[in-house]
């Protein structure tokens, strides 16, 4: 079962990208793409899970970090 690795306001810390095994710039780009696709703004709160899933404030999955890595 996936576990939450980040769900606070602001930018995710370096620890999040380390846990996901990606670079911080990759995480930032992926997160921005997911939020834009979901109609969210940069400051809108999301939760990142250790399987790469990203959920909105209602707990709905809006994307996966790994799907957005270039």
N, C-alpha and C positions, 0 to 999 in steps of 0.2 A: 504494500500500500504506500502510495506517495505521501511525503510529508512536506509541510510548509518550510521553505528556507528563507522566505522574505515576504513581508506584507505590511511594511511601514510606509508612511509618506516619504517622498523624496526619492533620490536615486539609490538603487541597490548598491550595497558595499561590495568591495572586491571579493569578499568571501563567497558571494553568490556565483560569480563567474567561475571561481575556483571549484566550487562544488559541482557545477555543471560541466566543467572541463573545457571551457571556452574562454576567449579573451574578453576583457571588459568592453572594448569597442564592439565586438560581435554581439554581446548581450544588449548593449544600448541600441544598436541598429535593429535587432530583432524585436525588442520591446516596443520601440517606436512604430515599427511596421504593424505589430499586433494591435496596438492601441489605435492607430489610424484606421485600420480595417474594421475595428469594432466601434468606431465612431467616438472614441474617447480622446481626451486631450492629454497632453504630457503630464499635467499635474493630477490627473485622475488616479485614484488608488486601485492597484491590482495586487494579486497575490501570486508569487512564483513558487512552484512546487519542484521537488528534486527530480522529477521525471521530465522537467521542462515545460509542463503545463502552466498556463497563465489563466487565472480566473478573475472575473470582475468582482465588484463589491457584493453582488448577489450570490456569488459562488458559481456562476455559469462559466464554463470553459470558453475562452475567447481565442485561444491559439496555443501554440507550442513553440518554445524558443528554438528547439532543434529544427523545426520545419522552416524557420526563417534565417538560418545561418547561411551566409554566402561564401 
